[in-house]
Amino acid sequence: MNTYQPEKHCSDGGFRLMGLPLLFGSLFVAATGLGWLASFIGQWFYLIFLFPLVIAVSLVIVGAKIGQWTHLRNGFIAGIAGLFAGVVSITSMHYFDSVRYFDTPEAKQKFAALPPETRPSTFPRYMDLMATQGVGIGKDGLNLGYVGSWIYWGVEMLLVTGMTFYALIGGTQEPYCCACERWKVYRELGTLRQKGDRAKECLESGDLPGLLKLEPSPTGGDLVLSVGECPVGGGDCPITVKLDAVTVNAKKEVEKKELLEMTYPGEALADLESLFVPVVEVVEPAKPTKKAIDDY
């Protein structure tokens, strides 16, 4: 078994230029559609912070999927896409609210007597009007007032944009094979026994023989060693080695905590796999005694 000189895993920052219109276009369509849906349902009820949370999760799912398709590994672009999607979704929700509001008979009658230049018929004027009336919260009709309403809308915007921003950036950190232009696929090799930080130290330094002292086994250990491989390149492509700590919580649920991700040359895969191959003990048959031969 050999030693290696691994590198800490990090994204290469690449992206496909032709994929950016697809990414931003898909997020725009999804954000606008989710904004319309939230506005439409909001005619009857609106769950504070829950609706923005659902919007954010939906945008993360769309953005992550499109990011995979477009081979996006650039955290800056992913972050901008997340902010863009969050702003469009919340803004469109309020915009569709304004369109519906100005189209009601009550609003038309209320503002009919006002001069055209002072009628709140535009989106900014609608937002100012709603803030003046104040956002009501709860059954007791708690009114947040003008400033409180703007703060509340700002918090909603931060919730959606913050979640999409960090989630889409996180997606760009997934292991990627630049040579074959494919996302790597993880599989578990086996488990190790936790002995301080020994496993982490061995993997960071490339000391694979040192892992033999940590009782490598296909199952049963409290550390899980996984490898991310290129699905088409085979052993010629670098691999990503991941170490997770496994614990069981009070609900008897298995939880994993990532300890490290390192990039190794492709030839290290055979050594890593050999750690978890069960050793078969060969027992030589006993030689027959002279008495057994005579009896026969």
C-alpha positions in Angstrom: 0.0 0.0 0.0 1.4 3.4 -1.0 1.3 6.9 0.4 0.1 9.9 -1.6 0.1 13.7 -1.6 -3.6 14.6 -1.6 -5.1 18.1 -1.9 -8.0 19.6 0.0 -11.1 19.3 -2.1 -12.4 22.6 -3.6 -14.5 23.7 -6.5 -12.6 24.6 -9.7 -14.9 27.6 -10.3 -15.9 26.6 -13.8 -19.1 27.0 -15.7 -20.6 26.8 -19.1 -21.4 30.1 -20.7 -24.2 28.7 -22.8 -25.8 27.4 -19.6 -26.2 30.8 -17.9 -29.3 31.8 -19.9 -30.9 28.5 -19.0 -30.0 28.9 -15.4 -31.3 32.5 -15.0 -34.2 31.9 -17.3 -35.4 28.9 -15.4 -35.0 30.6 -12.1 -37.0 33.7 -13.4 -39.8 31.5 -14.6 -39.9 29.5 -11.4 -39.7 32.6 -9.2 -42.4 34.4 -11.1 -44.6 31.4 -11.0 -44.1 30.8 -7.3 -44.8 34.5 -6.6 -48.1 34.3 -8.6 -49.1 31.1 -6.7 -48.4 32.7 -3.3 -50.3 35.8 -4.3 -53.2 33.7 -5.6 -53.5 31.6 -2.4 -53.0 34.7 -0.3 -56.4 35.9 -1.3 -57.8 33.5 1.3 -55.0 32.9 3.7 -51.3 33.7 4.1 -49.0 31.9 6.5 -46.3 34.3 7.7 -42.8 33.1 7.0 -44.1 29.7 5.9 -45.0 30.8 2.4 -41.5 32.4 1.9 -39.9 29.3 3.2 -41.8 27.1 0.7 -40.8 29.5 -2.1 -37.1 29.3 -1.0 -37.1 25.5 -0.9 -38.7 25.3 -4.3 -36.2 27.7 -5.8 -33.3 25.8 -4.3 -34.6 22.5 -5.9 -34.9 24.2 -9.3 -31.6 26.0 -9.0 -29.7 22.9 -7.9 -31.1 20.8 -10.7 -30.4 23.4 -13.4 -26.9 24.0 -11.9 -26.2 20.2 -12.3 -27.4 20.3 -15.9 -25.3 23.4 -16.7 -22.2 22.1 -14.9 -22.1 25.1 -12.7 -19.2 25.1 -10.2 -18.7 28.9 -9.8 -19.8 30.0 -6.4 -20.0 33.7 -7.4 -22.4 33.0 -10.3 -24.5 30.6 -8.1 -24.8 33.3 -5.4 -25.9 35.9 -7.9 -28.5 33.5 -9.3 -29.8 32.7 -5.8 -30.2 36.4 -5.0 -31.8 37.1 -8.3 -34.4 34.3 -7.8 -35.2 35.4 -4.3 -35.8 39.0 -5.2 -37.9 38.1 -8.3 -40.1 35.7 -6.3 -41.0 38.1 -3.5 -41.3 41.1 -5.8 -43.6 39.2 -8.1 -45.8 38.1 -5.2 -46.4 41.7 -4.2 -46.8 42.8 -7.8 -49.5 40.2 -8.5 -51.2 41.4 -5.3 -51.2 44.9 -6.6 -52.7 43.9 -10.0 -55.4 42.1 -8.2 -56.0 44.9 -5.8 -56.4 47.6 -8.4 -58.8 45.4 -10.4 -61.3 45.1 -7.5 -64.5 47.2 -7.7 -63.7 48.6 -4.2 -60.4 50.0 -5.3 -61.8 51.5 -8.5 -64.6 53.2 -6.6 -62.2 54.4 -3.8 -59.7 56.1 -6.1 -62.2 57.3 -8.9 -62.6 60.7 -7.4 -58.8 61.3 -7.1 -56.9 63.1 -9.8 -55.1 60.7 -12.2 -51.7 61.8 -11.1 -52.4 61.0 -7.5 -54.1 57.7 -7.9 -52.0 54.8 -6.5 -52.2 52.9 -9.7 -48.5 51.8 -9.9 -46.7 49.1 -8.0 -44.5 51.4 -5.9 -47.6 53.4 -4.9 -49.4 50.2 -4.0 -46.6 49.2 -1.7 -46.6 52.6 -0.1 -50.4 52.4 0.4 -50.2 48.9 1.9 -47.4 50.1 4.3 -49.6 53.1 5.3 -52.4 50.8 6.1 -50.0 48.5 7.9 -49.6 44.7 7.7 -51.9 42.9 10.1 -50.6 39.8 12.0 -52.6 37.3 14.0 -56.2 37.0 14.9 -56.1 40.0 17.2 -55.2 42.2 14.2 -51.8 43.4 15.4 -50.8 46.1 13.0 -47.1 46.6 12.3 -47.5 50.2 11.0 -45.7 51.8 8.2 -42.1 51.2 9.2 -42.8 47.8 10.7 -44.5 46.7 7.4 -41.4 47.5 5.4 -39.2 45.7 7.9 -41.4 42.7 7.8 -41.3 42.6 3.9 -37.5 43.0 4.1 -37.2 40.1 6.5 -39.2 37.9 4.1 -37.0 39.0 1.3 -33.8 38.2 3.3 -35.2 34.7 4.2 -35.8 33.7 0.6 -32.6 35.3 -0.9 -30.5 34.1 2.0 -31.6 30.5 1.6 -31.3 30.4 -2.2 -27.9 32.2 -2.0 -26.2 29.8 0.3 -27.9 26.7 -1.0 -26.9 27.3 -4.6 -23.3 28.1 -3.6 -23.2 24.9 -1.7 -24.2 23.0 -4.8 -21.2 24.2 -6.7 -18.9 22.5 -4.2 -19.9 19.0 -5.3 -17.0 16.9 -6.7 -16.5 17.3 -10.4 -14.2 15.7 -12.9 -12.8 18.5 -15.1 -11.2 16.1 -17.6 -14.4 14.2 -18.4 -16.8 17.1 -17.6 -18.9 14.9 -15.4 -20.1 15.1 -11.8 -18.5 12.5 -9.6 -20.6 9.8 -8.0 -20.0 8.9 -4.3 -20.1 5.3 -3.0 -19.2 4.0 0.5 -16.1 1.9 0.8 -16.3 0.9 4.4 -15.9 2.0 8.0 -13.1 2.8 10.4 -12.9 3.0 14.2 -12.6 6.5 15.7 -9.3 6.9 17.5 -8.9 10.6 18.2 -8.2 12.4 14.9 -6.0 9.7 13.6 -8.2 8.9 10.6 -8.4 12.5 9.6 -4.7 13.0 10.0 -3.9 10.0 7.8 -6.2 11.1 5.0 -4.9 14.7 5.1 -1.3 13.5 4.9 -1.9 10.7 2.4 -0.8 8.0 4.9 -3.1 5.3 3.8 -1.1 2.5 5.5 -1.8 4.3 8.8 -5.5 3.5 8.3 -4.8 -0.2 8.9 -4.5 0.6 12.6 -8.1 1.9 12.7 -9.8 -1.5 12.2 -11.1 -1.0 8.6 -14.2 -3.1 8.0 -17.1 -3.1 5.5 -19.5 -2.2 8.3 -19.6 -1.6 12.1 -17.3 1.4 12.6 -18.2 4.9 13.7 -16.4 6.5 10.7 -17.6 6.1 7.1 -15.1 6.4 4.2 -16.6 7.2 0.8 -15.1 7.9 -2.5 -16.3 10.1 -5.4 -15.5 8.7 -8.8 -15.9 10.0 -12.3 -18.6 7.8 -13.9 -16.8 7.6 -17.3 -13.1 8.1 -16.6 -12.2 5.1 -14.5 -8.9 5.0 -12.7 -7.3 7.7 -14.8 -9.3 10.5 -13.1 -8.7 11.9 -9.7 -11.0 10.7 -6.9 -12.5 12.6 -4.0 -12.2 10.9 -0.6 -14.8 11.8 2.1 -14.8 10.9 5.8 -18.0 11.1 7.8 -18.5 10.6 11.5 -21.6 8.5 12.3 -23.7 8.9 15.4 -27.2 7.8 16.6 -29.4 10.4 18.2 -32.0 10.0 20.9 -34.6 9.1 18.3 -32.4 6.2 17.1 -31.8 8.0 13.8 -28.4 7.8 12.2 -26.7 11.1 11.6 -23.6 11.9 9.6 -21.2 14.7 10.0 -18.6 15.4 7.3 -15.1 15.6 8.7 -13.1 16.2 5.5 -13.0 15.9 1.7 -9.6 15.3 -0.1 -8.7 14.9 -3.7 -6.4 11.9 -4.4 -4.9 10.6 -7.7 -6.9 7.8 -9.4 -4.4 5.1 -8.6 -5.2 5.5 -4.8 -8.6 3.9 -5.3 -7.2 0.4 -5.4 -5.3 0.9 -2.2 -8.4 2.3 -0.5 -10.6 -0.5 -1.7 -8.1 -3.1 -0.4 -8.5 -1.7 3.1 -12.0 -3.1 3.3 -11.5 -6.5 1.6 -12.2 -9.2 4.1 -9.2 -11.3 4.9 -9.9 -15.0 4.3 -8.0 -17.3 6.5 -6.8 -20.4 4.7 -6.7 -23.4 6.9 -4.5 -26.2 5.7 -6.0 -29.7 6.1 -4.5 -31.8 8.9 -2.1 -34.4 7.7 -3.3 -38.0 8.4 -1.5 -39.8 11.1 0.1 -43.2 10.6 -2.6 -44.8 12.7 -5.3 -43.3 10.5 -3.5 -44.7 7.4 -3.2 -48.1 8.9 -6.8 -48.2 10.0 -7.8 -47.2 6.5 
